[in-house]
Amino acid sequence: MKSARSALWGIVSALAIFLSLGAWSLASPVGSSPDDNFHLASIWCGQGEREGLCEKGDKEPWRLVPHELSIGLCYVAQPRTTGKCTQEHLVVTDDMVPTKNVNSKGLYPPGYYWIYSFFVTPNVAVTTLAIRLTNAALFAVLMVATWFALPSRLRPVLGWASAVTVVPLGMFLIASINPSSWAITSLAVLFPSVLGFLQTSGKRRIVLGVLSALAALMAFSSRGDAATYAAVSVLAAMVLAFRADRSFLKRAILPAIIMIAAGIATLSAGQVGSALGGLSTTEPVGSPAMLVVQNLLNLPSLIAGAFGQTWGLGWLETMMPPLVWAFVIFVVAGTVFTALRWQGWRKALALAGVGATLVVVPMYILVSSGVLVGSQVQPRYLLPLLVVFVAVALAPSQDATPSARVGQRLSAMQIIVGGVLLVTANAVALLFTMRRYVAPDYLYLDSHVDWWWAVGPSPMTTLVVGALSFGAALAVLVASCVRISVRMQEDDDQPRYAVSASV
């Protein structure tokens, strides 16, 4: 009976997550995520040269692709231009146009593009929606599968860390065709699954090992920096779970393999090589010392940008109202600050390592490129690691203190208030994203639909279903986290939290 009830709640949770992300999939037209002209062309060319899909250009790195792949460029950098302008590009023709905005030089890992090249159809809109909805489904399934595979004390590490960091930028990107979708999904799953793998046994450990390997492969296939973040995440999990015994050394084999593979994937990624050499072709805007100081002072803008402040969604032009970023930053900052109570050297070392990576990576790129915050590095590059940072802050460790073995507990009131703020922020962010493309001057979107998909639910139906589904998913998460917190409070002195027994 209990297993049947758990399975039912799992299905409900996965459906709620999928529907909430599905609304974001429909919220914007083709080409709306960053650099979509590049990613669309790279998906079409994911299997190399194919007649009518991707043909060789006059010279490298040029390729010939269907003209419809430039569909989103008509509204880029024009916030008052709706998605209506894309309709003139939707007519399928045999015209092939040259482009050098394609992954022919291996700037991005090829895996993501190769897999989604099997989704390619003559209709760009259909292909785009299929990929967006698949990415939404992947996130939903992996989150729920990992949740049930983890021991209960680690479940808030997965669920709460993901929930507080994905609004609004994560919601937009996970439900897009951008490879950042896989980067965010994989890093959200990888750290808790490796930590659980190192602390459990039996079938639970096997499932978590499979999930860890799958998450790592997704990271390696998406972006070069995601492979770097994967290595940092696995190392943080190993620091938290370390025990000086032979059993731990055997368990550490899989995480060690993932770290080695992450290192290889990082060094082989064109993105990383370009970043190490500096991304700007212009003269530095100041001396190295000035660049370091200025960028350190402005670096919080990149962190806050992931939550909607200053940096817009889409091609950075869909700005969020202050309510969105104020609510989300309040919840994220409150979660991390609450977790900063002393829990031993392992926790301090792991959190400092992930935090240092959050600072060093963008600082190195900015200074080596000779630019200031606002150029070259965008919040979406750091978002996957932000999820890991919050997860590490919440995670238990093998330090001797009882509080370290339990991890950070939020009170029932903190969890409930945080959930309400996140649900509100997501609904407002979804509304303003849809409003930008559908009806810029209206709040009731169905009253003036300037652009929408040819089939499917109306804009307002999509908005309501998306907002309510996110609320339902958060309600399940909040109820589960409260129940786990209460149970852990009652059992603080129980030895089962000190070792690897599954709960």
N, C-alpha and C positions, 0 to 999 in steps of 0.2 A: 504493500500500500504506500509506504513511504517513498519507494523508488518510483512508483507511478506518479505520485504527486510531484516529485522532483523533476521528472521528465516533462510533466505538463507545464510547470513553471519555467523550465528551460525553453520549451517551445514558445511560450508566451513572451518571454524575455527576448529571444532571438527575433521573433516577429516584430516586437515593438521597436527594437534597435533598427531592424531593416526598414520598417516603414518610416521611422524618423529620418534615416539617411536617404531613403527613397525620395522623400519630399525635397531634400536638398539636391538630389539628382535631377529632379524636374525643375528646380527653381531658376535655372539659368540656361540660356541657349547654347548651341554648339560653339565651341571655341572660347568659353568664358573663363576657364582656369588658366593660370599663368603659363605663357609660352605654348599654348595649345596648338598653334600652327606647327611648331617643331614636333610636339608629341604625336599629333595626328599623322604627320608625314612619316615619322619614325615607326609608328604602328603599321602603316601601310607598307613600309619597307622592312618590316621586322623579319621576313623570311628571304630577304634579298630581292633581287630583281624578278618581277612578275609582270607579265604583259597586261597592260591596262590598269595596273595597280601601282607599280614602282618600276620605272625603266631608267636605264643609265643615261645620264646627262652628257653634255659635250665634254666636260672635264670634271675631275674630282674637286669637291665632294658633291657636285650637283646631281640631282635626280629629277626625273619627270614623274609628277604625281597628279591625280585628278584635281581640277581647278576648285572643286568644292571644299578642299582642305583649308583654303584661306578664308573660310566662311565667317570666322569670328572677328576678323580684323576690321570689319566695317564699324564696329562700335568701340573699339579699344581707344582709350584716352579721350572718349567723348561721353561723359556720364549722362548727358541728356539724350543720347541716342539709344533707343530701345533695341530689343532683339529683332524687331520687324525687318531691319535691314538685311538679316540673314536669309530671308525668304527668296530673294532674287538669286541666291547662290545654290538653292536647293534643287534646282532643275538638273537632273542627271544628264550629262553629255559625255562624249568621248574625248573631250578636250583634255590634254595633258599639259601641265605648265611646269617650267623649271623652278627648282628651289634648292638652296643650299642649307636651309633650316631643317636638317634631317640628321639622324644619328649615324651617318655613314663613316665618320671618323672615330666612332667609339667613345664619344664624350660621356655617354651614360652606359651603364651595363646593358647588355643586349637582351637579358632574360625577360624582362617585363614586356618589351616590345615584341619579342618573338611569340610569347604566349598569347598576347592580345591580337596578334596579326591573324590568328585563326577566326577572330570575330569579324573580320572585315567583310562588308557587303557593299554593293553599289550605292547604298543609301547612307550617307555620312551621319545623318541624324539617328537612324536606327542603330548603327554601330556604336555611336557615342553613348546612347542610352543603355545599350546592352553592357558596355564596359562599366559605366557608372554604377548600374544596378548590381553587377557582379562584384565590384569592389565593396559596395554596401553590404552585400550578402556575406562576403568573405570576412569582413569585420565582425558582423553579427555572429556568425557561426564560430569563429575563432575565440571571440570573447566569451561566449557561453560555454564552449567546450573547455576552455582553460579554467573558467570559473569552477566548473564541476570537478575538474581534475585536481585542482588545488585543495590542500587542507584548509579548513574553514578560517584559520587564523591568517592565511595569506590572501584570502579572497578580496578583502577591502583594498589590499595593495594593488591588485589588478583593477577592480571596478572603480574605486573612488579616484585613484590617480588618473585614470582615463577620462572619467566623467568631468573632472574639474578642469581639464586642460584642452578638451577638444572644441569648446565653444569659443568663438564662432569659426575660426580658421580651420580647425581640424574637421569639423562637420562638412565644411565646403570642400576640402581637399580629399577626404576619404571617399566622398561621393562624386569624385571627378575622374577624368582619365589621366590625371597627372601621376607620374611615378611616386610622388610624395605620398599618395594614398597608401601604397604598400609600405613605405618607410614608416609612416605613423602606426599603421596596424601591426607591423612586425615588431617594432620597438615596444609598443604597449604590451604585447604578449611575451616577448623574449625574457625580460628581466624576471617577472614573477614565475614564469615557467621553469627557468633555470634554477632559481632559488628553491622552488618546490621540488624540483628533480633532486637537488642536493640534500633535501631534508625529509624525503619520504621513501617508501619502499613498496615492493610488490607491483601490482598492476598500475597503481596510481603513478608510480615512478616511471614506468614504461610509457604511459600515455604522455606524461609531462616531457619525457625525453623526445618523443616524436614531435610534440608541439614546439619544443625548443628548436629542433632541427628545421622544421618547416618555417618557423618565424625567421630563423637565420637565413634560410635560402631566399625568402621574400626580401629581406633586407639587402642581401648581396645582389639581387636581381633588379633592384629599384634605383638606388643612387649610390655613388661612391661614398658620400659622407655617412649614409646609413650603415655601411659596413664598419666604418670607424666607430660609430655609436654602438653598434652591436658588440664590438670588442670591449668597449668601456662598460656596457651593461653587464656582460657576462663576468668581467673582472669584479665589478661591484658585488654581484651575487656571490661570487666565490669568497670575497673578503668577509661578507656577512655570515656565510655558512661555514667558514673554515673551522676544522677540528684537526688537531694533530694526531690522527690515527690512520691506520691502513685503509679502513672503510671509506674515509673521505677521499683518499688518493684514488681509489678505484672509481668512485663516483665522479671525480673531477676529470676523467678521461674525455667524456663527451664535451663538457664546457671548454676544455683545452683544445679539442679539435675545432670547435666553433671559433675560438679565438684565433687559431692559426689560419683557418679559412678566411676569417674576417680580415686578417692582415694581408693575405694574398689578394683578396678582392679589393681592398683599399688601394694597394700599390698598383694594381692593374687598371684602375678606373681613370679614365681621361679627366674627369672632373677634378680629382684630387691633384693630378699633375698640373693642371691649369691653375688651381688654387695655390699650390706651393710656389709656382712661378710668378704669381701676381696676376690679377684678372684685368687690370686697367692698362690701356695703351697710351694714356696721356701722362703728362708730367705730374708728380706728386703735388698735392695741394699744400704741403708744408713739410717741415723737417720731421725725421722719425720721432724725435721726442715730442713734438707738438701733436703728431698723429696719435701717439700712444695716449697722451693726456686727454685730447679731445674725444677720442673714441671711447675711452674708459668712462668719461663723463656722460656720453650719449648712449652707451651700450644698453642701459635699461629700456631704451626705446624699442630695441629689437625684441626683447622679452615681452614687453607690454603689447607689442604689435601682434603677437600671436593670439592675443585676447581681444583684438579689435581696436586698439588705441593707435591713432595717427596713421597706421598702415591699413589701407582698404583691402577688401577681398577682391577676387577676380584678378584683373590686371592692375591691382593696387588702387582702383578708382572707386570701388563701392564702399563708401565710408559707413561706419557703424555709429549710431547715436551713443552718447556717453553712458547711458544706462547699461549697455551691453558690457563694455569693458570694465566699468566700475564694479558691477556685480561679480563678474568672473574674477577679476584681480583680487577683490575682497575675499572670495572663497579660496583661491589658490594661495594667496599670502597668508590667510588665516590657517590653512591646513599646514603649510610649511612651518610657519612660526610656532604653531602648537607642537610640532614634531621636533623642535630644536632643543627640547629638554635633554639632559645628558643621558645617553644610553650606552656608553662605552666607546672604547677606541675604534672598534671595528666599524660601528655606525658612523663615527666622526670621519674616519678615513674614507669610507665608501662615498659618503655624501660630499666630502671635500673633493674627491676625485672627479665625480660627475659634475659638480659645480665648477671646478677648474676647467674642465673640458668645454663647458658652456661659455666660458670667458675666453679661453685661449684660442679656440678654433676661429671664431669670428674676428678676434683681435689680430690674429696672424694674417688672415686674408685681407683685412682692411689696411693694415700697416704695410704689408708687402705690396699691395696694389696702389698704395699712396692715395687712398680715398678716405672719406669720413663716413660715419653711419648715415645711411640713406642711399648709398651706392653699393653695388655688387652683392652684398649680403642681405638677404631678406628674412623676415621672421619664420617663414615656412621651412627654412633650412635648419632652424634650431628647435622647432616644435617637437620632433620625435624625441630629442634628448630632454626636453622639458618634461615630457610624460615620465621618462625614466627618473628624473630628478625628484619629482613628487613621489613616485613609487618607492624610491630608496628612503626618502624621509619617513614614509609610513611603515617600512618593512621591519620585521624583527631580526635579531642577529644572535649569534652564539656567544655573545659576551656573558659574563657571569651574573650580572644583575638581573633580577626577576623582570623588571620593566623592559630590558633589552630582549629577553626571550619572547615576550608578548608582542612587542612592537608598539607603535603609536596608536592609542585609542582616542577617537573623537567621541564626545558625548552625544547622546541622542538628540539634544537640542541643536548642537552644532551641525550634525548630519542633516537634520530636517530643514533647518534654515538654509544651509548650503544647497540642498536639493531644490528648494523653492526658488532661490536666486538663479540657479542654473537653468531651470525650466523657463523662467521668465526671460532670461537673456537669450536663450536659444530661439524662443518664439519671436522676439523682437528682431533678432539678427536674420532669421528666415524671412520675416515680413519685409525688411528693408532690402534684402538681396533680391527677392522677387519683384518688389516695387521698382527697383532700378531698371529691370529688363521688361517688365510687363506694363506698368502704368505709373510713371514717375511722379505724377501729381495727385495720386489717389491712395487712400488707405484701404478702402474696400475695392480690392483688385478687380473683381468681376464687373464693376461698373464701367470700366474702360480698358478693355483688353487690347493693347497695341500689338502684343506678340504672345503666342502660346503654342504649344505642341498641337499637331493636327488631330491627335487622338489622346484619350486619357481624361482624368478628372480635371475640373476647372481650377484656376489659380487659387481661389478661396478654399475650395475643398482640399486641395493639396496642402495649403498652409495649415488648416485646422487639423487634418489628419497627422501631418508632420509634428505639429506642436503637441498634440495630445499623445502621440506615440512616444515622443521623447519624455513627456511627463510620466507615462506609464512605465517606461524603462527605468527612470529615476526613482519612481515610487517603489518598484521591486528592489532596486539597489539600496535605497535608504532603509527599507524594512529589513533587508538582509543584514546590512551593516550594523543597524541598531541591535538586532538579535545577537549577532556575533559579539558585539561589544559588551552586551549585558552578560553573555555566557562567559566571556573571558574575564570580566570583572569578578564573577562569582568563583572562577576557577584559577585565579592568579597563582596560587601556590601548588597547583597540580603539576606533577612532573611531566605529564604528556606534552606540555608546551616547550620543554627543554630539549627534546630529542626529535627524532624523525617520524614518530608515529603519526599515521594519517588520522584525520578527524572527520 
